[in-house]
Each structure stands twice: as structure tokens, then as C-alpha cells.
């Protein structure tokens, strides 16, 4: 349904702007798919969060995990429905953990250290974890996003240790763990997703 809407809008745009070539049309189509695809996803996630009584925590989960997710990447499911379900389970599930699980000080410190070490190794091995639909072909961009992945992971886990709000600490601990797992090869295989370099490895440029 979303694909049909995006194609309809693209055809309308092409009629109004006759100078759009096939390459630009693909870029516009992808932008429309992201815009129209993400909006209902966010609405559904927040609606489920509200029904579960964790609306504010769901918003906080999205905001706090977005930087690390943006830079480190992660797998994408092939259908919009699957993506919506996985995204809802991810953010609402982590928000629920934040509501019901309060880690003690020692447990928070140990968890943050272990997850930081795990995350650093995963970033080194896999980040930025692109996809065949949105490949990262420039080595300079890959290096930049890898560095920013290290930074956002570290900042998130430092905040989890120093902040005196158990729900936020729990969200950051489990959220960064889940995100670090989502960039790994086993996660990609489970989602039947390919890294961009696996498809375009011979076309990367500096």
C-alpha cells in the first residue's frame, strides 16, 4: 500500500517536473518511502506505548537510542508490516523494561561496562551496518559513522551510570545492547538482510 502511494506521488511529481531523470526519480521515490513509511510507524509505536501506559517512556526510548541507531545502522526487514511490528516490539519492549526493571548501582555499573566492551567490538566488526537498499559506499563516510557510533554508545552508557533515574538507566542499558546486537551478522542472517558491502563491495570509493 505504501509503495503504491509513493509511486502515485512520484508520477505526480514527474508530471510537474519533466526534467527528472531515472536516477533522480529513484532518489525521490526512496525519500517518499522513508517519509511516508516512517510516519505511520512512529504513530503506531506511540499509540501502542500509550495503550501500555508507557507513552512518555516510549518517546524517551526513541530519542535516546536514535543517535546510536543512526550512526551504527542495523538490519531492516523486507516488508513494512514486519518493520512496524519489529520497531514497535523494540521500542515499547525496552520502554517496558525501563518501567518495571530497576537495576541497582553495582548492576548498572557492571552492565554498562560489559555492554560498552561488547558494543565497541561489534562496532569495530560491523558498523556502520548498512543495507543493500541504502548502501554506504564512501570509505570516508563509513569511517565517520564508525567513530560517531563509538561516541554515541559511550555517551549513552555514561549517562546510564551517572543519571539518578532508574527507568532511563535501564532503557539505555538494554537499548544499547539491543542496538549493538542488531548490527551483527547473525542478526542480519535472521532477518534475511544483506549488508550494503556484500552487494556493492566493488563499487566503493574514497
N, C-alpha and C positions, 0 to 999 in steps of 0.2 A: 504493500500500500504506500509506504513512504517513498519507495523507488519510483512508483508511478507518479506521485505528486511532484517529486523532484524533476522527473523527465518532462512533465507537463510545464512546470515553471521554466525549465531550461529552454524548451521550444518557444515559449512566450518571449524570453529574453533574446533568443536568436532572431526572432522576427523583428524585434525592435532594434537590434544591433546586428546588422548584416555582416559586419567585418569580423565577427567572432569565428576563428578557425577551430579545427577539431581539438587541438591541444588546449586552447583556452576554454573550450566547451567542457573538456574533461575536468579542468580545474574548478570551473563554476559548478559543475554537477557535484563534485566531491564536497565543495563548500556548502551547497544546499543540503546534501545528505547529512553533513555534520550538524548544521544549524537545525534542520527540521527533525533529525533523528535524536539529537541530544535534548531538545526542549521537552518532548513528552516523557523522555526517560527521567529527567530531573523532577518533573511534576509527579510522576508515578512514585519515584523514590520518596519524595517528601510527603506524598499522600499516605503511603504505607507507614512512614515514620510517624505521622500524626495519628493514624489509627492505632499504632502500637504505643502511643503515649511518649514517643521519643523524638518529637519534631525538632526541637532545638538541638538535641544531641546529634541528630542526623545531619542538620545543617553544619554543625561544628565538625563532624567527621569528614564531610565533603571538603570543607575549606581547609582543614588541617592536613589532609592527605593529598590534596590536589597538587601541590608543588613537587613532591617526590614522584608522584604518578606521572606528571607532565614531563619531567626530565628523564626518568628511568624507563618509561614506556610500559610494555606489558602486552599480553595476548588480547586479541579481540575475537569474539565469537562470530560466526558467519551469518547469523540471522538477527534481525532487530529484536525479535521476541526473546531469543536466547540471551542477547546482550542486556535487555531490560531486566530479565529475571536475575541474571548473574550480578548486575550492578546493584539491584535492589537488595539481594541477599548480602552482598558485600558491605554496603554502607549501613543498612539497617541492622545487619548482624553485628557489626563492630560497634554501632551505637548502643545496641542492647547489652553487649559485654561491658561497655562503659557505664551503663546504668546499674548493672547487677553485680559486677565484679570489682572489688576494691583491693588492689594489691597493696601489701604492706610496704614500708620503706625499703627494707632489705630486698624483698622480692622484686620491687621496682628497679632498684639499682642493678641487681643480678640480671634481670630480664633485659634491661636496656643495654647492658654491656654485651650480653650474648647475641642479642638481635643486631646490635651495631656491627659486631665482628662478622656475623653471618651475612648481613646486608652488604658490607664492604666487599666481601668475597664474591657475592652474586653480582654486584655492580661491575667489579673487575672482569668477571667472566662474560656477562651478558648485556650490560647497559651500554648505550641506550637500546632497549629491546624494541625494535621497530617491527612492522608487519609488511607483507607483500603489497598491501594496498597503500600504505603510507611509509615507503622506504626512506631511510636516511642515507643518502649516497655520498655526501661530502664528509671526508675524514675529519675536517676541522669542526664540523657541526657535531659529529659523534664524540669527539674529544671534549668539546664544550659541555655537552649534555651529560657526559660521564662525570665530569668534575662537579657540575651542579647537582648531580644525583648524590655524590658523596656529601656535599654541603647540606642539602635539604634533609637527608637521612640523619646526619649528625645533629643538626639543629633540632629536628623533631624529637629525637631521643634525649637530648639535653633538656629540652622543655619538659619532657615527661618525668624527668628526675627532679627538677628544681621547682616545678609548679606544685602548689599545695591543693590541687583539686583532683581527687582520685579518679573521677569519671574521665577527665581529659587525659590523665596519665595512662589509663587503661586503653583508651582509644588510640593514643599514639603508639603504645607498645604493640598492641595487636595489629593495628593498621599498617605500621611499617613492616611488621613481619609478613603479613599477607601480601603487601605490595612487593616485597623482596622475593617472595615465592613466585609471584605472577610473571616475573621476567625470566624464569628459569626454563631450560629446555624441557624437563618433564611436564611443566605446566603447559607449554606450547603444544607438546605432543598430545596431552589430554584434551586440549581444546581444538586439536586438529588445525593448528595455525602455524604459519611459517614466518621465520624472521625475514626481514627485507633482504639481508645479505645473502640468504640462501637462494633467492630468486634473481637478485641483481648484482651479485658479487663481482662480476666482470665489468660493471659499468660505473663503479665508484670513482670519484675524482677528488683531488685535494682541495 
